[in-house]
């Protein structure tokens, strides 16, 4: 049931690593994500997994961007430099 859940709802299609430690990391990360999504669904009293997953992703992205801006002292130039270094 767990593997059916992660394949269908979390879009987990294949392993990106073939060694034992890499597989454990991916499975643990997927389990943590599923627990967070379940908690988010219960806290916000939502129905329907796909809409809840999209809403969770949007709120998480907003939170990360807010934290990045705050950590950069609201200096958008500094934030752009950090982002460009990460994508290069």
N, CA, C and O atoms as CSV, one atom per row, in Angstrom:
chain,resi,resn,atom,element,x,y,z
A,1,UNK,N,N,0.820,-1.193,0.000
A,1,UNK,CA,C,0.000,0.000,0.000
A,1,UNK,C,C,0.869,1.264,0.000
A,1,UNK,O,O,0.556,2.235,-0.689
A,2,UNK,N,N,1.955,1.247,0.771
A,2,UNK,CA,C,2.823,2.418,0.846
A,2,UNK,C,C,3.406,2.752,-0.518
A,2,UNK,O,O,3.395,3.909,-0.935
A,3,UNK,N,N,3.918,1.736,-1.215
A,3,UNK,CA,C,4.531,2.000,-2.520
A,3,UNK,C,C,3.495,2.432,-3.551
A,3,UNK,O,O,3.798,3.244,-4.425
A,4,UNK,N,N,2.297,1.909,-3.462
A,4,UNK,CA,C,1.222,2.363,-4.349
A,4,UNK,C,C,0.923,3.836,-4.077
A,4,UNK,O,O,0.746,4.621,-5.009
A,5,UNK,N,N,0.868,4.204,-2.803
A,5,UNK,CA,C,0.615,5.586,-2.407
A,5,UNK,C,C,1.695,6.519,-2.951
A,5,UNK,O,O,1.377,7.540,-3.561
A,6,UNK,N,N,2.965,6.181,-2.735
A,6,UNK,CA,C,4.027,7.098,-3.165
A,6,UNK,C,C,4.144,7.158,-4.686
A,6,UNK,O,O,4.537,8.187,-5.234
A,7,UNK,N,N,3.811,6.077,-5.365
A,7,UNK,CA,C,3.875,6.105,-6.832
A,7,UNK,C,C,2.736,6.927,-7.415
A,7,UNK,O,O,2.958,7.731,-8.321
A,8,UNK,N,N,1.539,6.743,-6.916
A,8,UNK,CA,C,0.378,7.405,-7.507
A,8,UNK,C,C,0.221,8.853,-7.047
A,8,UNK,O,O,-0.054,9.730,-7.866
A,9,UNK,N,N,0.389,9.114,-5.768
A,9,UNK,CA,C,0.073,10.432,-5.251
A,9,UNK,C,C,1.279,11.353,-5.090
A,9,UNK,O,O,1.133,12.573,-5.161
A,10,UNK,N,N,2.457,10.794,-4.877
A,10,UNK,CA,C,3.637,11.628,-4.714
A,10,UNK,C,C,4.522,11.624,-5.960
A,10,UNK,O,O,5.623,12.173,-5.946
A,11,UNK,N,N,4.038,11.006,-7.031
A,11,UNK,CA,C,4.759,10.957,-8.320
A,11,UNK,C,C,6.159,10.362,-8.172
A,11,UNK,O,O,7.103,10.828,-8.811
A,12,UNK,N,N,6.291,9.367,-7.357
A,12,UNK,CA,C,7.546,8.664,-7.142
A,12,UNK,C,C,7.602,7.544,-8.169
A,12,UNK,O,O,6.937,6.520,-8.015
A,13,UNK,N,N,8.400,7.741,-9.224
A,13,UNK,CA,C,8.375,6.758,-10.305
A,13,UNK,C,C,9.576,5.828,-10.333
A,13,UNK,O,O,9.452,4.669,-10.727
A,14,UNK,N,N,10.736,6.322,-9.919
A,14,UNK,CA,C,11.919,5.458,-9.936
A,14,UNK,C,C,12.961,5.965,-8.943
A,14,UNK,O,O,12.939,7.120,-8.517
A,15,UNK,N,N,13.863,5.069,-8.593
A,15,UNK,CA,C,14.934,5.441,-7.673
A,15,UNK,C,C,16.029,6.166,-8.437
A,15,UNK,O,O,16.393,5.767,-9.543
A,16,UNK,N,N,16.546,7.222,-7.849
A,16,UNK,CA,C,17.610,7.982,-8.494
A,16,UNK,C,C,18.983,7.495,-8.082
A,16,UNK,O,O,19.993,7.923,-8.641
A,17,UNK,N,N,19.026,6.606,-7.110
A,17,UNK,CA,C,20.291,6.093,-6.613
A,17,UNK,C,C,20.164,4.588,-6.451
A,17,UNK,O,O,19.082,4.085,-6.150
A,18,UNK,N,N,21.245,3.875,-6.646
A,18,UNK,CA,C,21.174,2.410,-6.581
A,18,UNK,C,C,21.864,1.816,-5.348
A,18,UNK,O,O,21.751,0.614,-5.108
A,19,UNK,N,N,22.572,2.631,-4.567
A,19,UNK,CA,C,23.195,2.048,-3.380
A,19,UNK,C,C,22.221,2.077,-2.207
A,19,UNK,O,O,21.243,2.824,-2.227
A,20,UNK,N,N,22.484,1.276,-1.201
A,20,UNK,CA,C,21.565,1.107,-0.083
A,20,UNK,C,C,21.292,2.417,0.654
A,20,UNK,O,O,20.143,2.719,0.976
A,21,UNK,N,N,22.327,3.183,0.918
A,21,UNK,CA,C,22.147,4.441,1.640
A,21,UNK,C,C,21.299,5.426,0.832
A,21,UNK,O,O,20.432,6.094,1.396
A,22,UNK,N,N,21.535,5.526,-0.474
A,22,UNK,CA,C,20.750,6.418,-1.323
A,22,UNK,C,C,19.281,6.046,-1.347
A,22,UNK,O,O,18.412,6.918,-1.324
A,23,UNK,N,N,19.004,4.754,-1.393
A,23,UNK,CA,C,17.613,4.282,-1.394
A,23,UNK,C,C,16.945,4.613,-0.066
A,23,UNK,O,O,15.792,5.044,-0.038
A,24,UNK,N,N,17.672,4.412,1.045
A,24,UNK,CA,C,17.114,4.750,2.360
A,24,UNK,C,C,16.781,6.233,2.458
A,24,UNK,O,O,15.724,6.606,2.967
A,25,UNK,N,N,17.686,7.076,1.968
A,25,UNK,CA,C,17.465,8.528,2.030
A,25,UNK,C,C,16.212,8.910,1.256
A,25,UNK,O,O,15.396,9.692,1.745
A,26,UNK,N,N,16.052,8.369,0.057
A,26,UNK,CA,C,14.880,8.689,-0.772
A,26,UNK,C,C,13.599,8.203,-0.110
A,26,UNK,O,O,12.598,8.920,-0.096
A,27,UNK,N,N,13.619,7.009,0.431
A,27,UNK,CA,C,12.420,6.470,1.077
A,27,UNK,C,C,12.085,7.265,2.339
A,27,UNK,O,O,10.918,7.576,2.576
A,28,UNK,N,N,13.089,7.598,3.151
A,28,UNK,CA,C,12.828,8.401,4.354
A,28,UNK,C,C,12.289,9.783,3.985
A,28,UNK,O,O,11.347,10.263,4.616
A,29,UNK,N,N,12.867,10.419,2.985
A,29,UNK,CA,C,12.395,11.739,2.563
A,29,UNK,C,C,10.950,11.661,2.073
A,29,UNK,O,O,10.144,12.549,2.354
A,30,UNK,N,N,10.630,10.604,1.345
A,30,UNK,CA,C,9.263,10.417,0.848
A,30,UNK,C,C,8.297,10.177,2.006
A,30,UNK,O,O,7.176,10.686,1.997
A,31,UNK,N,N,8.727,9.409,2.993
A,31,UNK,CA,C,7.878,9.170,4.152
A,31,UNK,C,C,7.649,10.463,4.939
A,31,UNK,O,O,6.533,10.720,5.392
A,32,UNK,N,N,8.686,11.270,5.103
A,32,UNK,CA,C,8.542,12.555,5.797
A,32,UNK,C,C,7.574,13.457,5.036
A,32,UNK,O,O,6.721,14.107,5.641
A,33,UNK,N,N,7.705,13.495,3.710
A,33,UNK,CA,C,6.798,14.306,2.895
A,33,UNK,C,C,5.359,13.838,3.049
A,33,UNK,O,O,4.452,14.664,3.161
A,34,UNK,N,N,5.135,12.534,3.056
A,34,UNK,CA,C,3.766,12.030,3.182
A,34,UNK,C,C,3.190,12.348,4.567
A,34,UNK,O,O,1.997,12.630,4.688
A,35,UNK,N,N,4.028,12.305,5.611
A,35,UNK,CA,C,3.563,12.660,6.963
A,35,UNK,C,C,3.216,14.145,7.030
A,35,UNK,O,O,2.194,14.519,7.605
A,36,UNK,N,N,4.063,14.990,6.445
A,36,UNK,CA,C,3.776,16.429,6.425
A,36,UNK,C,C,2.484,16.726,5.673
A,36,UNK,O,O,1.673,17.538,6.120
A,37,UNK,N,N,2.293,16.067,4.532
A,37,UNK,CA,C,1.065,16.276,3.759
A,37,UNK,C,C,-0.157,15.816,4.544
A,37,UNK,O,O,-1.195,16.477,4.518
A,38,UNK,N,N,-0.045,14.703,5.232
A,38,UNK,CA,C,-1.160,14.193,6.033
A,38,UNK,C,C,-1.493,15.160,7.160
A,38,UNK,O,O,-2.664,15.443,7.412
A,39,UNK,N,N,-0.465,15.668,7.842
A,39,UNK,CA,C,-0.690,16.628,8.924
A,39,UNK,C,C,-1.307,17.912,8.381
A,39,UNK,O,O,-2.228,18.461,8.985
A,40,UNK,N,N,-0.805,18.391,7.247
A,40,UNK,CA,C,-1.338,19.601,6.614
A,40,UNK,C,C,-2.814,19.420,6.276
A,40,UNK,O,O,-3.621,20.325,6.487
A,41,UNK,N,N,-3.162,18.254,5.755
A,41,UNK,CA,C,-4.542,17.967,5.386
A,41,UNK,C,C,-5.449,18.002,6.613
A,41,UNK,O,O,-6.548,18.553,6.559
A,42,UNK,N,N,-4.994,17.416,7.715
A,42,UNK,CA,C,-5.817,17.375,8.929
A,42,UNK,C,C,-5.923,18.745,9.595
A,42,UNK,O,O,-6.998,19.133,10.051
A,43,UNK,N,N,-4.818,19.473,9.650
A,43,UNK,CA,C,-4.822,20.798,10.285
A,43,UNK,C,C,-5.751,21.753,9.540
A,43,UNK,O,O,-6.480,22.527,10.161
A,44,UNK,N,N,-5.724,21.696,8.211
A,44,UNK,CA,C,-6.536,22.604,7.399
A,44,UNK,C,C,-7.892,22.035,7.025
A,44,UNK,O,O,-8.656,22.673,6.301
A,45,UNK,N,N,-8.198,20.842,7.512
A,45,UNK,CA,C,-9.494,20.187,7.272
A,45,UNK,C,C,-9.844,20.172,5.785
A,45,UNK,O,O,-10.926,20.595,5.379
A,46,UNK,N,N,-8.904,19.675,4.989
A,46,UNK,CA,C,-9.081,19.636,3.541
A,46,UNK,C,C,-9.491,18.249,3.080
A,46,UNK,O,O,-9.207,17.247,3.736
A,47,UNK,N,N,-10.157,18.213,1.953
A,47,UNK,CA,C,-10.524,16.955,1.307
A,47,UNK,C,C,-9.911,16.965,-0.091
A,47,UNK,O,O,-9.780,18.022,-0.708
A,48,UNK,N,N,-9.550,15.827,-0.570
A,48,UNK,CA,C,-8.972,15.732,-1.905
A,48,UNK,C,C,-7.466,15.944,-1.878
A,48,UNK,O,O,-6.986,17.029,-1.548
A,49,UNK,N,N,-6.741,14.916,-2.222
A,49,UNK,CA,C,-5.294,14.934,-2.054
A,49,UNK,C,C,-4.584,15.853,-3.044
A,49,UNK,O,O,-3.641,16.547,-2.665
A,50,UNK,N,N,-5.014,15.873,-4.290
A,50,UNK,CA,C,-4.294,16.642,-5.310
A,50,UNK,C,C,-4.348,18.147,-5.058
A,50,UNK,O,O,-3.328,18.828,-5.162
A,51,UNK,N,N,-5.522,18.668,-4.731
A,51,UNK,CA,C,-5.653,20.099,-4.454
A,51,UNK,C,C,-4.876,20.455,-3.202
A,51,UNK,O,O,-4.217,21.494,-3.154
A,52,UNK,N,N,-4.944,19.599,-2.183
A,52,UNK,CA,C,-4.212,19.833,-0.949
A,52,UNK,C,C,-2.712,19.837,-1.211
A,52,UNK,O,O,-1.989,20.653,-0.640
A,53,UNK,N,N,-2.236,18.940,-2.062
A,53,UNK,CA,C,-0.811,18.864,-2.373
A,53,UNK,C,C,-0.347,20.133,-3.091
A,53,UNK,O,O,0.735,20.645,-2.804
A,54,UNK,N,N,-1.146,20.636,-4.010
A,54,UNK,CA,C,-0.808,21.876,-4.715
A,54,UNK,C,C,-0.801,23.065,-3.765
A,54,UNK,O,O,0.082,23.919,-3.841
A,55,UNK,N,N,-1.779,23.123,-2.876
A,55,UNK,CA,C,-1.858,24.220,-1.915
A,55,UNK,C,C,-0.675,24.177,-0.945
A,55,UNK,O,O,-0.103,25.213,-0.609
A,56,UNK,N,N,-0.317,22.980,-0.501
A,56,UNK,CA,C,0.831,22.810,0.390
A,56,UNK,C,C,2.109,23.274,-0.303
A,56,UNK,O,O,2.918,23.981,0.297
A,57,UNK,N,N,2.294,22.883,-1.559
A,57,UNK,CA,C,3.498,23.271,-2.312
A,57,UNK,C,C,3.563,24.791,-2.476
A,57,UNK,O,O,4.633,25.384,-2.339
A,58,UNK,N,N,2.431,25.417,-2.768
A,58,UNK,CA,C,2.407,26.872,-2.949
A,58,UNK,C,C,2.741,27.589,-1.637
A,58,UNK,O,O,3.508,28.552,-1.638
A,59,UNK,N,N,2.178,27.130,-0.530
A,59,UNK,CA,C,2.461,27.750,0.766
A,59,UNK,C,C,3.919,27.523,1.174
A,59,UNK,O,O,4.548,28.415,1.744
A,60,UNK,N,N,4.454,26.344,0.889
A,60,UNK,CA,C,5.850,26.054,1.210
A,60,UNK,C,C,6.786,26.943,0.405
A,60,UNK,O,O,7.751,27.486,0.942
A,61,UNK,N,N,6.498,27.092,-0.888
A,61,UNK,CA,C,7.317,27.964,-1.732
A,61,UNK,C,C,7.268,29.408,-1.230
A,61,UNK,O,O,8.298,30.080,-1.167
A,62,UNK,N,N,6.092,29.878,-0.878
A,62,UNK,CA,C,5.938,31.246,-0.363
A,62,UNK,C,C,6.741,31.427,0.930
A,62,UNK,O,O,7.389,32.454,1.130
A,63,UNK,N,N,6.688,30.434,1.785
A,63,UNK,CA,C,7.423,30.501,3.050
A,63,UNK,C,C,8.931,30.518,2.820
A,63,UNK,O,O,9.650,31.264,3.485
A,64,UNK,N,N,9.410,29.713,1.898
A,64,UNK,CA,C,10.842,29.672,1.599
A,64,UNK,C,C,11.312,30.997,1.016
A,64,UNK,O,O,12.368,31.502,1.396
A,65,UNK,N,N,10.541,31.562,0.100
A,65,UNK,CA,C,10.904,32.851,-0.494
A,65,UNK,C,C,10.907,33.938,0.576
A,65,UNK,O,O,11.814,34.770,0.611
A,66,UNK,N,N,9.907,33.938,1.440
A,66,UNK,CA,C,9.851,34.923,2.523
A,66,UNK,C,C,11.081,34.806,3.417
A,66,UNK,O,O,11.700,35.812,3.763
A,67,UNK,N,N,11.433,33.577,3.790
A,67,UNK,CA,C,12.604,33.374,4.651
A,67,UNK,C,C,13.894,33.803,3.964
A,67,UNK,O,O,14.768,34.384,4.606
A,68,UNK,N,N,14.026,33.525,2.669
A,68,UNK,CA,C,15.213,33.955,1.933
A,68,UNK,C,C,15.332,35.478,1.912
A,68,UNK,O,O,16.414,36.027,2.118
A,69,UNK,N,N,14.225,36.145,1.665
A,69,UNK,CA,C,14.232,37.613,1.636
A,69,UNK,C,C,14.587,38.168,3.011
A,69,UNK,O,O,15.369,39.112,3.120
A,70,UNK,N,N,14.012,37.584,4.055
A,70,UNK,CA,C,14.295,38.033,5.413
A,70,UNK,C,C,15.763,37.799,5.773
A,70,UNK,O,O,16.398,38.666,6.374
A,71,UNK,N,N,16.306,36.633,5.411
A,71,UNK,CA,C,17.700,36.328,5.712
A,71,UNK,C,C,18.674,37.226,4.953
A,71,UNK,O,O,19.789,37.468,5.415
A,72,UNK,N,N,18.255,37.715,3.797
A,72,UNK,CA,C,19.100,38.622,3.018
A,72,UNK,C,C,18.916,40.069,3.461
A,72,UNK,O,O,19.427,40.981,2.811
A,73,UNK,N,N,18.212,40.289,4.528
A,73,UNK,CA,C,17.983,41.648,5.016
A,73,UNK,C,C,17.118,42.445,4.071
A,73,UNK,O,O,17.263,43.663,3.965
A,74,UNK,N,N,16.226,41.773,3.389
A,74,UNK,CA,C,15.323,42.375,2.403
A,74,UNK,C,C,16.088,43.076,1.290
A,74,UNK,O,O,15.598,44.037,0.696
A,75,UNK,N,N,17.290,42.589,1.013
A,75,UNK,CA,C,18.118,43.108,-0.068
A,75,UNK,C,C,17.899,42.210,-1.294
A,75,UNK,O,O,18.478,41.128,-1.395
A,76,UNK,N,N,17.061,42.674,-2.213
A,76,UNK,CA,C,16.692,41.855,-3.363
A,76,UNK,C,C,17.870,41.604,-4.305
A,76,UNK,O,O,17.920,40.569,-4.970
A,77,UNK,N,N,18.806,42.531,-4.367
A,77,UNK,CA,C,20.005,42.321,-5.191
A,77,UNK,C,C,20.818,41.146,-4.644
A,77,UNK,O,O,21.297,40.306,-5.406
A,78,UNK,N,N,20.969,41.094,-3.330
A,78,UNK,CA,C,21.698,39.996,-2.702
A,78,UNK,C,C,20.976,38.677,-2.968
A,78,UNK,O,O,21.616,37.665,-3.254
A,79,UNK,N,N,19.655,38.685,-2.875
A,79,UNK,CA,C,18.864,37.487,-3.141
A,79,UNK,C,C,19.030,37.034,-4.586
A,79,UNK,O,O,19.158,35.837,-4.844
A,80,UNK,N,N,19.031,37.978,-5.538
A,80,UNK,CA,C,19.232,37.626,-6.946
A,80,UNK,C,C,20.601,36.999,-7.173
A,80,UNK,O,O,20.719,36.045,-7.943
A,81,UNK,N,N,21.635,37.517,-6.518
A,81,UNK,CA,C,22.982,36.954,-6.655
A,81,UNK,C,C,23.030,35.530,-6.133
A,81,UNK,O,O,23.629,34.654,-6.755
A,82,UNK,N,N,22.397,35.299,-4.985
A,82,UNK,CA,C,22.359,33.944,-4.416
A,82,UNK,C,C,21.642,33.004,-5.365
A,82,UNK,O,O,22.115,31.895,-5.614
A,83,UNK,N,N,20.500,33.435,-5.901
A,83,UNK,CA,C,19.711,32.601,-6.802
A,83,UNK,C,C,20.495,32.294,-8.078
A,83,UNK,O,O,20.486,31.157,-8.550
A,84,UNK,N,N,21.165,33.289,-8.633
A,84,UNK,CA,C,21.939,33.087,-9.861
A,84,UNK,C,C,23.095,32.130,-9.628
A,84,UNK,O,O,23.416,31.334,-10.510
A,85,UNK,N,N,23.726,32.187,-8.469
A,85,UNK,CA,C,24.823,31.269,-8.148
A,85,UNK,C,C,24.315,29.847,-8.028
A,85,UNK,O,O,25.011,28.910,-8.421
A,86,UNK,N,N,23.115,29.666,-7.492
A,86,UNK,CA,C,22.535,28.328,-7.323
A,86,UNK,C,C,22.135,27.724,-8.656
A,86,UNK,O,O,22.241,26.511,-8.835
A,87,UNK,N,N,21.678,28.538,-9.594
A,87,UNK,CA,C,21.196,28.022,-10.879
A,87,UNK,C,C,22.305,27.911,-11.915
A,87,UNK,O,O,22.103,27.305,-12.967
A,88,UNK,N,N,23.457,28.477,-11.643
A,88,UNK,CA,C,24.574,28.431,-12.604
A,88,UNK,C,C,25.347,27.148,-12.504
A,88,UNK,O,O,26.314,26.950,-13.241
